[in-house]
Amino acid sequence: MIGQNESVPLNVEFDPAGKLGCQNKTITAITNDLRNPATMLRISTNILAAQ
């Protein structure tokens, strides 16, 4: 359990295969915090063509 004001690392993997250009993805972290039961994490990247 993660206590109040504590943090832990969050590892995220994204597979860019078959994708080009701007990519926007969302991760929803669901918690037992009654005031904030879910937090959305937005991740953006720009995938360039291989050279």
Number of C-alpha atoms within 10 A of each C-alpha: 4 8 6 7 5 7 8 6 5 5 5 7 5 7 6 12 7 6 12 13 10 10 12 10 10 10 11 10 10 11 12 8 9 7 7 9 10 13 11 10 10 10 12 10 12 12 14 11 8 5 3
